[in-house]
Structure formats: C-alpha cells, structure tokens
Amino acid sequence: MSDAARIAELSGQLGYPTAEKQMKTRLAEAIRAKDGACFVAEPRDGGLIGWIHVSTTPLLEVERRAEVNGLVVDENARSGGAGAMLLSAAEEWARGKRCKSMSVRSNVLRERAHGFYLRNGYEHYKTQKAFRKGL
C-alpha cells in the first residue's frame, strides 16, 4: 500500500491517470483477490520503476489462462530488463495457478509494447474491437 502513489503515477504514464486515493482502493482489492497478483520492480538503488497486474479466470472456451491486465515501466527506465522480469514473475505465478497460457491486450498504437511482447515469446494471434458499457 505504501507504493500506491508511485503505482498511480506510473498508471498515468500508461495512459490511465489515477489519484493516489483511488489507487489505494484498487490496490487493496487487487491484493485481496485470490485470482490476481501484483508485482513491482525496484532497482537496487531503491524506488519503484514498474508494476504488473495479472489475473486468471476459469473459461469455458479454452483451458485456464492468465491475462496481463496492466504492465508499465517508468519511461526513464525502459529497455533495461524490468519489464521482462515483471512478465516472468507473472508467468511463474500463472503456472502456479494451473494456467496453460498467458494473454495480453495491447492498444494498436503501442508498437513498442508489441515488439516487447514478441521478443518475450508472445505471438499476435487476433485483432479485435473492444466494447465497454458503464454500469
């Protein structure tokens, strides 16, 4: 919880600006959830330079899989290996949850992110439209 302000700041770099108070609420809920996990990246000299949120849901149409819900590394620390380490931690967690695969959705505009996932063994398998409705 002490990282909520920094996690919120990095969320803004991802394109999802969030107030610290709102992030504390979201983070508390994510930490309590048994079907999800959050990991952070901290360099040896301290601070927090990235985070990943991963979750799993039992699905009817395919074998159990996990999904990267969010992954961001500080724009000043990218290409240093933190993203790959975060992804690896999420994959290991997913294996422990009996997941057979991992998926991630990435905005079509995030070409650098697409290259990152390809370099880390992911394959582009589908293009789709996303829909949302407020409740």
C-alpha positions, -999 to 999 in steps of 0.1 A, spaced: 0 0 0 29 23 6 36 22 -32 2 34 -42 12 69 -51 41 57 -73 19 30 -89 -7 57 -96 20 79 -112 31 50 -134 -5 43 -143 -7 78 -157 23 70 -179 4 40 -192 -24 64 -202 -47 58 -172 -43 87 -148 -54 78 -113 -54 96 -80 -34 81 -51 -66 76 -30 -83 57 -59 -52 36 -65 -51 26 -28 -87 13 -31 -79 -6 -63 -47 -19 -50 -63 -32 -17 -89 -50 -38 -63 -65 -61 -42 -77 -33 -71 -94 -16 -82 -112 -48 -71 -148 -50 -74 -148 -88 -49 -119 -93 -15 -107 -83 5 -75 -85 43 -74 -88 66 -44 -87 101 -37 -100 126 -19 -78 162 -11 -88 190 -18 -64 193 18 -55 156 19 -44 124 33 -57 98 17 -78 102 17 -116 74 -7 -128 44 -28 -120 24 -56 -135 -11 -68 -126 -21 -103 -137 -53 -123 -132 -68 -156 -141 -104 -166 -148 -117 -201 -154 -130 -201 -190 -153 -225 -208 -140 -219 -243 -103 -225 -236 -80 -241 -210 -74 -219 -179 -52 -189 -188 -39 -158 -172 -41 -123 -186 -18 -93 -181 -42 -66 -170 -16 -39 -169 22 -36 -172 42 -4 -171 79 5 -166 88 41 -160 96 59 -193 131 67 -180 139 30 -172 125 12 -202 146 -13 -222 166 -21 -190 151 -55 -183 125 -46 -157 95 -53 -180 108 -88 -188 114 -95 -152 79 -84 -143 64 -105 -171 85 -135 -160 72 -131 -124 36 -130 -137 41 -161 -158 55 -180 -129 26 -170 -108 2 -181 -136 19 -216 -138 13 -219 -101 -24 -213 -107 -25 -241 -133 -28 -218 -162 -18 -232 -196 -12 -199 -213 -9 -161 -208 -26 -134 -229 -22 -97 -231 -42 -70 -249 -22 -40 -262 -36 -9 -279 -29 -9 -316 -9 23 -312 16 8 -288 40 -5 -313 70 -5 -289 49 -27 -265 41 -51 -293 78 -56 -300 84 -62 -263 58 -90 -262 70 -106 -294 106 -106 -280 93 -123 -249 77 -152 -267 42 -139 -273 26 -142 -307 0 -119 -322 -30 -142 -327 -60 -120 -331 -71 -84 -338 -105 -74 -323 -126 -44 -313 -132 -37 -276 -165 -26 -263 -174 -11 -229 -206 -2 -211 -208 17 -178 -228 0 -150 
